[in-house]
């Protein structure tokens, strides 16, 4: 079912405004501005590094588990489906899906928490959305005339606002991004596409890992059980793992369709006729229905209780926190050990922020190599522990 929300997507004059860039860029081919953004994101080094960053399981666990990159591709699949059904700007939606996790540090959410804890001691915070903006505006250097990827205003707004809204008084540096107003629906659907993708994938990887058992999932996750039973009836002689896989796909489709229909109904209920109307609302329109939201919360709590905080992963989380904390303290105490390319940024951004920027850009394997090297040098007495300086 296609919903007639064409006027509410980023098209026409809205697209022209949100296609603005900080620096002039060639427009000689037939790609839209947001298609060019998509291509710049995909070609970015930070995007490629997502292949080496943890989603739930580290890359050392198995080649079959999702990385942050494969998760991103799955989010893009879901987001394109939703955008197409709602007649939104698919190019902008796809670009936002592909860039939405580019600011994540190594070791998944455990790494993000550790880096945030380190920065708190210096009166700072780590926010992966704001870090993503720093990446695309400053750290990616591919062009002779400027730093950054020179992405459109619409893509940059979506990077920071797809999952939360920022207060103008707290973030005056973000004033150009329509703070106090809701983002376009294209940005709003990304957070829910992200939820749909990882709720499906994490059950899949959890069962594949042996940490979750299909029967236990069926017993405790209502939406999975409701999806599983029709598949089981249709294929009574199939292996359980194949029924489970089909059920996961059915569960994902249920959530996708719920998001599409609920978003369309919310727009109609609000009487919104334009992007300006969407921005002026005091709430987001892209949400799940109450029933689907209840099921989403139940599944997320189940994953938290049985997978994310299980002993095997908690050991990995503890190690991740140790690695990030020790390296952060090392470079804060020995800034001369940072790569030369980071030295100039210390003068403008402060040492703690620059160290966090350096760590956040690393893949899991690279940071472990750095950790091993620092520990080796300490062991050989070439560098003392920071607390002994």
QUIGI-V583754 format. One record per residue. N is the residue number from 1. SS is DSSP state (H for helix, E for strand, C for the rest). BURIAL is + if it has 16 or more other ideal C-beta (glycine too) atoms within 10 Angstrom, else -. Layout:
n->{N:N}
ss->{SS:SS}
burial->{BURIAL:BURIAL}
This chain:
n->{1:2:3:4:5:6:7:8:9:10:11:12:13:14:15:16:17:18:19:20:21:22:23:24:25:26:27:28:29:30:31:32:33:34:35:36:37:38:39:40:41:42:43:44:45:46:47:48:49:50:51:52:53:54:55:56:57:58:59:60:61:62:63:64:65:66:67:68:69:70:71:72:73:74:75:76:77:78:79:80:81:82:83:84:85:86:87:88:89:90:91:92:93:94:95:96:97:98:99:100:101:102:103:104:105:106:107:108:109:110:111:112:113:114:115:116:117:118:119:120:121:122:123:124:125:126:127:128:129:130:131:132:133:134:135:136:137:138:139:140:141:142:143:144:145:146:147:148:149:150:151:152:153:154:155:156:157:158:159:160:161:162:163:164:165:166:167:168:169:170:171:172:173:174:175:176:177:178:179:180:181:182:183:184:185:186:187:188:189:190:191:192:193:194:195:196:197:198:199:200:201:202:203:204:205:206:207:208:209:210:211:212:213:214:215:216:217:218:219:220:221:222:223:224:225:226:227:228:229:230:231:232:233:234:235:236:237:238:239:240:241:242:243:244:245:246:247:248:249:250:251:252:253:254:255:256:257:258:259:260:261:262:263:264:265:266:267:268:269:270:271:272:273:274:275:276:277:278:279:280:281:282:283:284:285:286:287:288:289:290:291:292:293:294:295:296:297:298:299:300:301:302:303:304:305:306:307:308:309:310:311:312:313:314:315:316:317:318:319:320:321:322:323:324:325:326:327:328:329:330:331:332:333:334:335:336:337:338:339:340:341:342:343:344:345:346:347:348:349:350:351:352:353:354:355:356:357:358:359:360:361:362:363:364:365:366:367:368:369:370:371:372:373:374:375:376:377:378:379:380:381:382:383:384:385:386:387:388:389}
ss->{C:C:C:C:C:H:H:H:C:C:C:H:H:H:H:H:H:H:C:C:C:C:C:C:C:C:C:C:C:C:C:C:H:H:H:H:H:H:H:H:H:H:C:C:H:H:H:H:H:H:H:H:C:E:C:C:C:C:C:C:C:C:C:C:C:C:E:H:H:H:H:H:H:H:H:H:H:H:H:H:H:H:H:H:H:C:C:C:C:H:H:H:H:H:H:H:H:H:H:C:C:C:C:C:C:C:C:H:H:H:H:H:H:H:H:H:H:H:H:H:C:C:C:C:C:C:C:H:H:H:H:H:H:H:H:H:H:H:H:C:C:C:C:C:C:C:C:C:C:C:C:C:H:H:H:H:H:H:H:H:H:C:C:C:C:C:C:C:C:C:C:H:H:H:H:H:H:C:C:C:C:C:C:C:H:H:H:H:H:H:H:H:H:H:H:H:H:H:H:H:H:H:H:H:H:H:H:H:H:C:C:C:C:H:H:H:H:H:H:H:C:H:H:H:H:H:H:H:H:H:H:H:H:H:C:C:C:C:C:H:H:H:H:H:H:H:H:H:H:H:H:H:H:H:H:H:H:H:H:H:H:H:H:H:H:H:H:H:H:H:C:C:C:C:H:H:H:H:H:H:C:C:C:C:C:C:C:C:C:H:H:H:H:H:H:H:H:H:H:H:H:H:H:H:H:H:H:H:C:C:H:H:H:H:H:H:H:H:H:H:H:H:H:H:H:H:H:H:H:H:H:H:H:C:H:H:H:C:C:H:H:H:H:H:H:H:H:H:H:C:H:H:H:H:H:H:H:H:H:H:C:C:C:H:H:H:H:H:H:H:H:H:H:H:H:H:H:H:H:C:C:C:C:C:C:H:H:H:C}
burial->{-:-:+:-:+:-:-:+:+:+:-:-:-:+:+:-:-:+:+:-:+:-:-:-:+:-:-:-:-:-:-:+:+:+:+:+:+:+:-:+:+:-:-:+:-:+:+:-:+:+:-:+:+:+:+:+:+:+:+:-:+:-:-:-:+:+:+:+:+:+:+:+:-:+:+:+:-:+:+:+:+:+:+:-:+:+:+:+:+:+:+:+:+:+:+:+:+:+:+:+:+:+:+:+:+:+:+:+:+:+:+:+:+:+:+:+:-:+:+:-:-:-:-:-:-:+:+:+:+:+:+:+:+:+:+:+:+:-:+:+:-:-:-:-:-:+:-:+:+:+:+:+:+:+:+:+:+:+:+:+:+:+:+:-:-:+:-:-:-:-:-:-:-:+:-:-:+:+:+:-:+:+:+:+:+:+:+:+:+:+:+:+:+:+:+:+:+:+:+:+:+:+:+:+:+:+:+:+:+:-:+:+:-:+:-:-:+:+:-:-:+:-:+:+:-:-:+:+:-:-:+:+:-:-:-:-:-:-:-:-:-:-:+:+:-:+:+:+:-:+:+:+:-:+:+:+:-:+:+:+:+:+:+:+:-:+:+:-:-:-:-:+:-:-:+:-:+:+:-:-:-:-:-:+:+:+:+:+:-:-:-:+:-:-:+:+:-:-:+:+:-:+:+:-:-:+:+:+:-:-:-:-:+:-:-:+:+:-:-:+:+:-:+:+:-:+:+:+:+:+:+:+:+:-:-:-:-:+:-:-:-:+:-:-:+:-:-:-:+:-:+:+:+:+:+:+:+:+:+:+:+:+:+:+:-:-:+:+:-:+:+:-:-:+:-:-:-:+:-:-:-:-:+:-:-:-:-:-:-}
